[in-house]
Amino acid sequence: MFSHVFIGVADFDRAIGFYAPLMAVLNLPQRFRDDSRPWAGWQSVPGPRPLFLIGRPFDELAPAAGNGHMTAFMADTRAMVDAAHAAALAHGGTCEGPPGLRPDYHEHYYGAYFRDPDGNKLCVVCHAAELA
């Protein structure tokens, strides 16, 4: 459905410090990084798309987090959701909702919500039942 998602960031080094550990927890490999532009992208598995990209906005204006905008990443397990949330908070993110079941979405929806250092709202969610 999607080719890519791009998130504008104000401080590229700070953003890499946040997103690199988060993407590592989610097993999403970095496809490229260009500090001169600056921008970076991670690839879904199996690739090559969709891509998740961060960087300075093309128009050179300051990035602004959108009200009501959220990017959600899928996790294979609930433990991965927990680890991603912990990595986000350990690297400058802020909690918007701790990991847990949200049965009002569906029976097995296990998600965590947080914001990156620029205020962009993110989610990591596992849609599978708990493994025994």
Secondary structure as UniProt FT lines:
FT   STRAND          4..8
FT   HELIX           12..25
FT   TURN            26..27
FT   STRAND          30..34
FT   TURN            35..38
FT   STRAND          39..43
FT   STRAND          51..55
FT   TURN            58..59
FT   TURN            67..68
FT   STRAND          71..74
FT   HELIX           78..90
FT   TURN            91..92
FT   STRAND          94..101
FT   TURN            103..105
FT   TURN            107..108
FT   STRAND          110..115
FT   TURN            117..118
FT   STRAND          121..126
//
